[in-house]
């Protein structure tokens, strides 16, 4: 497998050669990691010839896009996981819409499902699309699956950044890194609004900073989601500053330190179930410190 191959080509080569690992970790921003993970697992079970997925064989027709059930991490108002299309050998796990993490019950349900024999073909695959939202307990449960994977089974983890995953989880996966999309400006109106507020941080006094952090109070699920958006927007904003300052031959140590703090904030938010308001407060202080130098 060529080390010069792009991430999508690495996955295509694995299918073409049938040298498919038991676990992959796809990381990167934007929609491509999820799109390629979906294409990859559909290709794993494809029974057509030539390029896979072929989109024509019975397996491809079963795994094709359709209206999917809404996952509920508690399993009360929806399934703990779903299938890709209605293919029984392709499992998709993601955070429930009201959840602040991928729950351990979902990981255990996945373990139970993968103990069963495949339904249609020799291979099967499972995707965890929100791997950055696995807390430490869930990752430890997942680790047992990574250490003793069922035969002819492939697990695909998707994350914006692998930094939030345990080193023991990362080490058991084939890493496929997609390029980080350069921050050339906010991608949407909500991010635009956050960037404008971040631009005004030098004039933001302590009372205003605490007031901003207090916006992330209330029910934990929506508050944690909002803080996650703040952390992502803050990371993009910092990358944009770094690019500008490097071109101008200006120091970027403050921005790099702030970025490390944002990574730590994400870990605390997900793995340690930290208070979203306090996480936001720490992140905002780090961002203001970065540009105060």
C-alpha positions in Angstrom: 0.0 0.0 0.0 1.6 3.2 -1.1 2.4 5.7 1.6 1.7 8.4 -1.0 -1.9 7.4 -1.5 -4.6 9.8 -0.3 -6.9 8.7 2.5 -9.7 7.7 0.2 -7.3 5.7 -2.0 -6.0 3.9 1.1 -9.5 2.6 1.8 -10.1 1.7 -1.8 -6.8 -0.2 -1.9 -7.7 -2.1 1.2 -10.9 -3.3 -0.5 -9.3 -4.1 -3.8 -6.5 -6.1 -2.2 -8.8 -7.6 0.5 -6.3 -6.7 3.1 -8.9 -5.2 5.4 -7.8 -4.4 8.9 -10.0 -5.1 11.9 -10.2 -1.5 12.9 -9.7 2.0 11.3 -9.6 5.4 12.8 -10.7 8.1 10.3 -9.9 11.7 11.4 -10.5 15.0 9.8 -12.9 17.9 9.4 -15.7 18.4 7.0 -18.0 15.8 5.6 -15.4 13.6 3.8 -14.4 11.3 6.6 -18.1 10.3 7.2 -18.8 10.0 3.4 -15.7 7.8 2.9 -16.4 5.7 5.9 -19.9 5.0 4.5 -18.5 4.2 1.1 -15.8 2.0 2.7 -18.1 -0.2 4.8 -20.5 -0.6 1.8 -17.6 -1.7 -0.3 -16.6 -4.3 2.3 -19.9 -6.1 1.9 -20.3 -5.5 -1.8 -20.3 -8.7 -3.8 -20.0 -7.1 -7.2 -16.9 -7.0 -9.4 -14.7 -4.1 -10.2 -15.0 -0.9 -8.2 -16.8 -1.4 -4.9 -19.4 -0.5 -3.9 -20.7 -1.4 -7.3 -24.2 0.0 -6.5 -25.7 -2.9 -8.5 -25.4 -6.1 -6.5 -27.9 -7.2 -3.8 -25.7 -6.0 -1.0 -25.3 -2.5 -2.5 -29.0 -2.2 -3.0 -29.6 -3.2 0.6 -27.0 -0.7 1.9 -28.2 2.2 -0.3 -29.4 5.5 1.3 -32.9 5.6 2.7 -34.8 7.2 5.6 -33.0 6.1 8.7 -34.4 5.7 12.3 -33.3 8.3 14.8 -30.9 6.8 17.3 -31.6 7.2 21.1 -28.6 6.6 23.3 -30.9 5.4 26.1 -32.8 3.1 23.9 -36.2 4.3 25.1 -37.5 6.4 22.1 -35.4 4.8 19.4 -32.7 2.1 18.7 -29.3 2.2 20.3 -27.8 1.8 16.8 -29.1 1.4 13.2 -28.1 -0.4 10.1 -26.7 1.1 6.9 -29.8 1.0 4.7 -31.3 -2.2 5.8 -28.2 -4.3 5.5 -28.0 -6.6 8.5 -24.2 -6.8 8.5 -23.5 -3.0 8.5 -24.1 -1.3 11.9 -24.0 2.5 12.5 -23.6 4.0 15.9 -23.7 7.7 16.7 -24.7 10.0 19.5 -28.4 10.2 20.2 -29.9 13.6 19.3 -30.5 14.4 23.0 -27.2 12.9 24.3 -24.0 14.5 25.2 -21.9 11.4 24.5 -22.0 8.0 22.8 -23.3 5.9 25.7 -21.7 2.7 27.1 -25.0 1.0 26.5 -24.6 1.6 22.8 -21.1 0.1 22.8 -22.3 -2.9 24.7 -25.2 -3.3 22.3 -22.7 -3.2 19.5 -20.6 -5.8 21.2 -23.6 -8.1 21.5 -24.6 -7.6 17.8 -21.1 -8.4 16.7 -21.0 -11.7 18.6 -23.7 -13.0 16.3 -22.8 -14.6 13.0 -23.0 -12.5 9.8 -26.4 -12.7 8.1 -25.6 -12.4 4.4 -21.9 -12.5 3.5 -18.5 -13.4 5.0 -17.7 -9.9 6.1 -19.4 -7.2 8.2 -18.5 -3.8 9.5 -19.6 -1.3 12.2 -19.1 2.5 12.2 -19.0 4.8 15.3 -19.5 8.1 13.7 -19.1 10.3 16.8 -16.0 8.7 18.3 -14.9 12.0 19.9 -18.1 11.7 22.0 -17.0 8.4 23.6 -16.2 8.9 27.2 -13.5 7.0 29.0 -15.9 4.3 30.2 -17.2 3.7 26.7 -13.7 3.7 25.3 -12.6 1.0 27.8 -15.6 -1.1 26.8 -14.7 -0.6 23.1 -11.1 -1.5 23.8 -12.2 -5.1 24.6 -13.7 -5.3 21.2 -10.6 -3.9 19.6 -8.4 -6.3 21.4 -10.4 -9.4 20.5 -12.2 -8.5 17.2 -14.7 -11.1 15.9 -13.5 -12.8 12.7 -14.0 -10.9 9.4 -15.3 -7.9 11.2 -14.1 -4.3 10.7 -14.7 -1.4 13.1 -14.5 2.1 11.8 -14.2 5.1 14.2 -14.7 8.6 12.9 -13.5 11.7 14.8 -12.6 15.3 14.0 -9.5 14.9 16.1 -8.0 11.7 17.5 -6.6 13.6 20.5 -9.8 12.9 22.6 -9.4 9.1 22.2 -7.3 6.9 24.6 -3.9 6.1 23.3 -4.7 2.4 23.7 -7.7 2.8 21.4 -5.7 4.8 18.8 -2.9 2.2 18.8 -5.2 -0.6 17.8 -6.6 1.2 14.7 -5.2 1.7 11.3 -5.0 5.5 11.1 -6.4 7.3 8.0 -6.1 11.1 8.3 -8.0 13.3 6.1 -6.7 16.9 5.5 -7.8 19.5 7.9 -9.9 22.0 5.9 -8.0 25.4 6.1 -10.0 28.0 7.9 -10.5 30.7 5.3 -13.5 32.1 7.1 -16.6 30.9 9.0 -18.5 28.1 7.2 -22.0 29.2 8.3 -23.9 32.1 9.9 -23.7 30.6 13.4 -19.9 30.2 13.2 -19.7 33.7 11.7 -21.4 35.1 14.7 -19.0 33.3 17.1 -16.0 34.5 15.1 -17.2 38.1 15.4 -17.5 37.7 19.1 -14.1 36.2 19.3 -12.6 39.0 17.3 -13.9 41.4 20.1 -12.2 39.4 22.9 -9.5 42.1 23.5 -12.2 44.5 24.6 -14.1 41.8 26.6 -13.6 42.4 30.3 -13.9 39.8 33.0 -17.6 40.4 33.8 -18.5 40.2 30.1 -16.4 37.0 29.7 -18.3 35.4 32.6 -21.6 36.5 31.2 -20.7 34.9 27.9 -19.8 31.6 29.6 -23.1 31.8 31.6 -25.0 31.4 28.3 -24.0 27.7 28.4 -26.0 26.9 31.5 -29.2 24.8 31.6 -30.0 21.2 30.4 -26.6 19.5 29.8 -27.3 18.0 26.4 -28.0 21.3 24.5 -25.4 23.1 26.7 -22.7 20.6 25.9 -23.6 20.7 22.2 -23.4 24.5 22.2 -20.0 24.4 24.0 -18.7 21.9 21.4 -19.7 24.3 18.7 -17.8 27.1 20.6 -14.7 24.9 20.8 -14.9 24.0 17.1 -15.4 27.6 16.1 -12.6 28.7 18.4 -10.2 26.1 16.8 -11.0 27.4 13.3 -10.6 31.0 14.5 -7.2 30.1 15.9 -6.1 28.3 12.8 -7.1 31.4 10.8 -5.0 33.6 13.1 -2.0 31.3 12.9 -2.1 31.4 9.1 -2.2 35.2 9.1 0.5 35.6 11.7 2.9 33.1 10.0 2.6 35.0 6.7 3.4 38.2 8.7 6.3 36.4 10.4 4.7 37.0 13.8 4.9 34.6 16.8 2.1 32.1 17.3 3.0 30.5 20.6 -0.1 32.0 22.3 -2.4 30.6 19.6 -0.8 27.1 19.9 -1.2 27.1 23.6 -4.8 28.1 23.4 -5.5 25.4 20.8 -4.0 22.8 23.3 -6.4 24.2 26.0 -9.4 23.8 23.6 -8.4 20.1 23.1 -8.2 19.6 26.8 -11.6 21.3 27.2 -13.1 18.9 24.7 -11.7 15.9 26.7 -13.2 17.3 29.9 -16.5 17.9 28.3 -16.8 14.4 26.9 -14.8 12.1 29.0 -15.2 13.7 32.4 -18.8 15.0 32.0 -17.6 18.4 33.0 -19.9 21.4 33.6 -20.4 23.0 30.1 -20.4 26.5 31.6 -17.1 26.0 33.3 -15.6 24.4 30.2 -16.8 27.4 28.1 -15.3 29.8 30.7 -11.9 28.1 30.6 -11.9 28.1 26.8 -12.8 31.8 26.5 -10.1 32.7 29.0 -7.6 30.8 26.9 -8.7 32.4 23.7 -8.5 35.9 25.2 -5.0 35.1 26.6 -3.9 34.0 23.2 -4.5 37.4 21.6 -3.5 39.5 24.6 0.2 38.7 24.1 
